[in-house]
Amino acid sequence: MKLFLTSSPIGTYRSDEPLTYSGFNPANGMVEELKRYWKDDSQCLLISAFPDEYEFNDRMRADFYHIIRDTGLSIHGIDICDLRNGKEKAADLLRYDFVILGGGHVPTESAFFKSISLEESFSGFDGIVMGISAGTMNCARIVYAQPELSGEATDPAYERFIPGLGITEYNILPHYNAVKNDILDGMRLIEDITFGDSFGHTFYAITDGSYLLQTEDFAEIRGEAYMIRDGRIEQICTNGDVFRL
């Protein structure tokens, strides 16, 4: 299995800046690496983090078909996985060459993954997985569900560590460029919330355009990234560079 765990593979979160490229973001060699492992006429599956938003999901499926084509990758077709067909598509996962785990709300997506037994379906999968934001976070064995919505940071019942798909051991925090100064429930997201949760854990905060590439042989972060551990943060990689894990 080849993992491309991204923050955002297309554009920049919370930015309306026009794109200077077509398809997936080529920054930090991601398109080159995708082409290295890509199978001709790939059959693709997009697993949505919004399982009951069918019109949105159908538009997203169509958008990703064109994004993959515009990247110069050969595609046979792309299916959507949501509440209409979740268990069926998860059970048939091994027939797909490229699986996208969409972005959204981490606990909501996690609950959908559990309902369709997606973790078990990945056993024996030998294709490419692309995680996007929440999809990336839910790939970990133990997911750090960083509070996101109003009330989550102060809710004692909110679970910040939940079981994930278990296809990586690394906890990735996406969109660091956009959220590093966020205030949630009257607290600074990074310094007042995430730092406290990092004792005994290691989080890798990446910016849009950066990603974790993991194969059977290695795992490395490409592009701007920061390590948060035991209440401290340090930059470990810059754009154009590679940090081997």
C-alpha positions in Angstrom: 0.0 0.0 0.0 1.2 3.5 -0.9 -0.1 6.3 1.3 -0.3 10.0 0.3 -1.5 11.7 3.4 -2.2 15.3 2.5 -3.4 18.4 4.1 -5.0 19.6 0.9 -4.0 18.2 -2.5 -5.8 20.9 -4.3 -5.5 24.6 -3.5 -5.1 26.2 -0.1 -7.6 25.9 2.8 -9.5 29.2 3.4 -7.9 30.8 0.4 -9.6 32.1 -2.8 -6.2 32.5 -4.6 -6.5 31.1 -8.2 -4.6 28.0 -8.8 -1.4 28.1 -11.0 -1.7 24.4 -11.9 -4.3 21.8 -13.2 -5.1 18.7 -11.3 -3.3 17.8 -8.0 -0.9 20.2 -6.5 2.6 19.3 -7.9 4.4 20.9 -4.9 7.1 18.9 -3.2 7.0 16.3 -5.9 3.6 14.8 -5.2 2.5 14.4 -8.8 5.8 12.8 -9.7 5.4 10.3 -6.9 1.8 9.6 -7.8 2.9 8.8 -11.4 5.6 6.5 -10.1 3.1 4.2 -8.4 0.1 4.8 -10.6 -1.5 1.9 -12.5 -2.8 2.6 -16.0 -6.6 2.8 -16.3 -7.0 2.9 -12.5 -10.3 2.2 -11.0 -10.8 4.8 -8.2 -13.0 5.1 -5.2 -13.9 8.3 -3.3 -15.0 7.7 0.3 -16.9 10.7 1.5 -16.7 12.3 5.0 -20.3 13.5 4.4 -22.1 10.2 4.1 -25.7 11.5 3.7 -25.0 14.6 1.4 -25.6 12.8 -1.9 -25.8 15.8 -4.3 -22.5 17.2 -2.8 -20.9 13.7 -3.1 -21.9 13.3 -6.7 -20.5 16.7 -7.6 -17.3 15.8 -5.7 -17.0 12.5 -7.6 -17.3 14.3 -10.9 -14.7 17.0 -9.8 -12.2 14.4 -8.8 -12.6 12.5 -12.1 -11.5 15.7 -13.9 -8.8 16.5 -11.3 -7.2 13.0 -11.8 -7.4 13.4 -15.6 -6.0 16.9 -15.5 -3.0 15.6 -13.5 -2.1 13.3 -16.4 -3.1 10.1 -14.6 -4.9 7.4 -16.5 -8.3 6.6 -15.0 -10.9 4.0 -16.0 -13.6 5.4 -13.7 -14.4 6.7 -10.2 -17.1 5.6 -7.8 -18.4 7.4 -4.7 -18.9 5.7 -1.4 -21.5 7.1 1.0 -24.6 5.9 2.9 -26.2 4.7 -0.4 -23.6 1.9 -0.9 -21.0 2.1 1.9 -20.9 -1.5 3.0 -21.0 -2.8 -0.5 -18.1 -0.5 -1.7 -16.0 -1.2 1.4 -16.4 -4.9 1.0 -15.3 -4.6 -2.6 -12.3 -2.3 -1.8 -9.6 -4.7 -3.2 -10.9 -4.2 -6.7 -9.9 -0.5 -6.6 -6.4 0.9 -7.5 -6.8 4.4 -5.9 -8.8 5.2 -2.9 -9.4 8.8 -1.7 -10.5 9.4 1.9 -12.2 12.8 1.8 -12.0 15.7 4.2 -14.6 16.8 6.7 -15.3 16.4 10.4 -13.0 13.7 11.9 -15.5 12.0 14.4 -18.3 12.1 11.8 -16.1 10.4 9.2 -14.7 8.0 11.7 -18.2 6.8 12.7 -19.0 6.2 9.0 -15.8 4.3 8.5 -16.7 2.1 11.5 -20.3 1.5 10.2 -19.0 0.1 6.9 -16.1 -1.9 8.5 -13.5 0.0 6.4 -10.6 -0.9 8.7 -11.1 -4.6 7.9 -11.5 -3.9 4.2 -8.0 -2.4 3.9 -6.5 -5.8 4.8 -4.6 -6.9 1.7 -5.1 -3.6 -0.2 -2.2 -3.0 -2.4 -3.1 0.2 -4.2 -2.7 3.9 -3.5 -4.5 5.7 -0.7 -4.8 9.5 -0.7 -6.0 11.1 2.6 -7.3 14.6 2.6 -7.5 16.5 5.9 -9.8 14.5 8.1 -9.3 11.5 5.9 -5.6 11.7 6.5 -6.1 12.0 10.3 -8.4 9.0 10.4 -5.7 6.8 8.8 -3.8 6.6 12.1 -4.1 3.6 14.4 -5.0 5.9 17.2 -6.5 9.2 15.8 -6.0 12.5 17.5 -9.4 14.1 16.8 -8.2 17.7 17.4 -11.2 19.8 18.5 -12.7 21.7 15.6 -16.3 22.7 16.2 -17.5 25.1 18.8 -18.0 23.4 22.1 -15.8 20.4 21.4 -12.8 21.8 23.3 -14.8 22.3 26.5 -17.0 19.2 26.3 -15.7 16.6 28.8 -17.5 13.9 26.8 -15.7 14.8 23.5 -13.2 12.0 22.7 -9.9 13.4 21.5 -8.3 10.0 20.9 -10.3 7.5 18.9 -9.5 4.2 17.0 -8.6 4.8 13.4 -8.0 2.7 10.2 -4.6 1.7 11.4 -2.8 2.0 8.1 -0.2 4.4 9.6 1.2 5.0 13.0 1.6 8.8 12.4 -0.7 11.5 13.5 -1.0 14.2 10.9 -2.6 17.6 11.7 -3.6 19.4 8.4 -3.8 23.0 7.4 -1.3 24.3 9.9 -0.8 27.4 7.7 -4.5 28.3 8.1 -5.4 27.1 11.7 -2.2 28.0 13.6 -3.8 31.2 15.0 -7.3 29.8 15.5 -9.2 30.5 18.7 -11.7 27.8 19.7 -14.0 28.0 22.8 -11.9 31.0 24.0 -8.6 29.0 23.7 -5.7 29.0 21.2 -6.1 25.9 19.2 -2.4 25.0 19.1 -0.9 26.5 22.3 -3.8 26.0 24.7 -5.4 22.8 23.3 -3.1 20.8 21.1 0.0 21.4 23.2 -1.7 19.9 26.3 -2.9 16.9 24.3 0.7 16.3 23.0 2.2 15.0 26.2 3.1 11.4 25.5 2.1 11.8 21.8 3.7 13.1 18.7 1.8 15.1 16.1 3.0 16.2 12.7 1.5 19.5 11.6 1.7 20.1 7.8 0.8 22.9 5.6 -1.3 22.7 2.4 1.0 21.4 -0.3 2.9 19.1 2.1 2.2 15.4 2.6 3.3 12.2 4.2 4.4 9.6 1.8 4.5 6.1 3.2 5.3 2.8 1.4 6.2 -0.7 2.6 9.8 0.5 2.8 9.8 4.0 4.2 7.8 6.9 5.5 8.7 10.6 5.0 7.2 14.0 5.1 7.7 16.2 2.1 7.3 20.0 2.4 6.8 22.4 5.3 6.0 20.5 8.5 6.3 20.9 12.3 6.5 18.3 15.1 4.4 18.9 18.2 5.4 16.8 21.2 5.3 17.2 25.0 3.9 20.7 24.8 6.5 22.0 22.3 6.7 22.7 18.6 9.6 22.7 16.2 9.9 22.9 12.4 11.3 19.7 11.0 11.0 20.3 7.2 10.7 23.1 4.7 9.2 23.2 1.2 11.4 21.3 -1.3 12.9 19.2 1.5 12.2 15.7 2.9 12.1 14.5 6.5 12.5 10.8 6.9 10.5 9.3 9.8 
